[in-house]
């Protein structure tokens, strides 16, 4: 028996739109504020060795510079790479999102699966005039981060209109 041929048309083009460049500043500030957890281990090791009376400070001396290097990487290097890798595109079929540094993740959320669209803005995003869009489906929630406020509002309205049109056609 001959089996039918399956032809799959794969989108080779990446999404065209980028998130706002202020995302780099917002992510750097976030890493600066919340990245201080990397200093907990050297601090604990310092306390353990000083309370124990052990004068061997080898572990804190090694771990403290490591923590500083890791923290600097999360502040200065990672946000720029993350911004370069985040792309999205909205059309009448769905929302195409591509992100990832080592492992690239590409997600297509069909318009007819979206249940509601939200914009969100925390204090760090507010400082830089950014908002994120959350797309809720029955299974999960997807997010497009760090859009400027006007783009986020316009995109929310466009997606909502597309969803309404698709739901009316059914």
C-alpha positions in Angstrom: 0.0 0.0 0.0 1.1 3.5 -0.7 1.0 5.8 2.2 -0.1 9.4 1.6 2.7 12.0 1.6 2.5 14.5 4.3 3.7 18.0 3.4 4.3 20.4 6.2 4.9 24.0 5.5 7.2 25.3 8.2 7.6 29.0 8.8 11.3 29.7 8.3 11.1 33.4 9.0 11.5 34.6 12.5 8.9 36.9 14.0 9.6 40.5 13.0 8.7 42.6 16.1 11.0 43.2 19.0 10.2 44.1 22.5 11.2 47.6 23.8 14.9 48.3 24.3 14.1 49.7 27.7 13.7 46.0 28.7 17.5 45.9 29.1 17.4 48.6 31.7 14.5 47.1 33.5 16.0 43.6 33.6 19.3 45.1 34.8 17.6 46.9 37.7 15.7 43.7 38.5 18.9 41.7 38.5 20.6 44.2 40.7 17.8 44.2 43.2 16.8 40.5 43.2 20.2 39.1 42.3 21.6 39.7 45.8 20.7 36.1 46.7 24.1 35.0 45.2 25.7 36.6 48.2 23.9 34.5 50.7 26.2 31.4 50.4 29.4 33.4 50.8 27.8 35.2 53.8 26.7 32.0 55.4 30.2 30.4 54.9 31.8 33.5 56.4 29.5 33.2 59.5 30.1 29.4 59.8 33.9 29.8 59.7 34.0 32.8 62.0 31.6 31.3 64.6 33.4 27.9 64.4 36.7 29.6 65.2 38.2 28.0 62.1 40.6 30.5 60.6 40.5 28.8 57.2 38.7 31.4 55.1 39.3 29.5 51.9 35.6 28.9 51.1 34.4 32.4 51.6 37.4 33.8 49.8 36.7 31.6 46.8 32.9 31.9 46.9 32.6 35.7 47.3 34.4 36.6 44.0 32.4 33.9 42.3 29.2 35.5 43.5 30.3 38.9 42.3 31.1 37.5 38.8 27.8 35.7 38.6 25.9 38.8 39.7 27.7 41.0 37.2 26.8 38.5 34.4 23.1 38.7 35.4 23.2 42.5 35.5 25.4 43.4 32.5 25.4 40.5 30.0 22.2 38.5 30.2 19.6 41.3 29.7 21.2 42.4 26.4 21.3 38.8 25.1 17.8 38.2 26.3 16.5 41.3 24.5 18.2 40.3 21.3 16.5 36.9 21.4 13.0 38.0 22.2 10.8 38.5 19.1 7.0 38.3 18.5 4.5 38.8 15.7 0.7 39.1 15.7 -1.5 38.3 12.8 -5.0 37.1 12.2 -3.9 33.4 12.7 -2.2 33.8 16.0 0.6 35.2 18.1 4.1 33.9 17.2 6.7 34.3 20.0 10.4 33.4 19.9 12.8 33.6 22.9 15.6 31.8 24.5 19.4 32.1 24.8 20.8 28.6 24.7 17.5 26.8 23.9 15.3 28.8 21.5 11.6 28.4 22.3 9.0 29.3 19.7 5.4 29.4 20.6 2.4 30.0 18.3 -0.8 30.8 20.2 -3.8 30.4 17.8 -6.2 33.4 18.0 -9.2 31.0 18.5 -7.6 29.5 21.6 -7.1 32.9 23.4 -9.7 33.4 26.2 -8.6 36.8 27.4 -5.7 39.3 27.1 -4.3 41.3 30.0 -1.6 44.0 30.3 0.5 44.1 33.4 2.9 46.6 34.8 5.0 46.3 38.0 7.0 49.0 39.7 10.2 48.4 37.6 8.4 48.3 34.3 6.5 51.4 35.3 9.8 53.3 35.9 10.8 52.6 32.3 7.3 53.0 30.8 6.9 49.3 30.0 4.0 46.8 30.2 3.7 43.1 29.5 0.8 41.4 27.7 -0.6 38.1 29.1 -2.4 35.8 26.7 -4.6 33.3 28.6 -5.7 30.0 27.0 -7.5 27.1 28.6 -4.2 25.4 29.1 -1.8 28.1 30.2 -0.8 31.7 30.0 1.8 33.2 27.6 3.5 36.5 28.0 5.1 39.1 25.8 7.2 41.2 28.1 8.6 44.7 28.1 6.5 46.5 25.5 6.1 50.3 25.8 2.8 51.2 27.3 1.2 52.5 24.1 2.2 49.4 22.1 0.9 47.1 24.8 -2.5 48.8 24.9 -2.8 48.8 21.1 -1.7 45.2 20.9 -4.2 44.2 23.6 -7.0 45.9 21.6 -5.9 44.3 18.3 -5.7 40.8 19.8 -9.0 41.3 21.6 -10.6 42.4 18.3 -9.1 39.4 16.4 -10.4 37.0 19.1 -13.9 38.6 19.0 -14.0 38.2 15.2 -12.9 34.6 15.3 -15.5 33.8 18.1 -18.3 35.5 16.1 -17.5 33.4 13.0 -17.9 30.1 14.8 
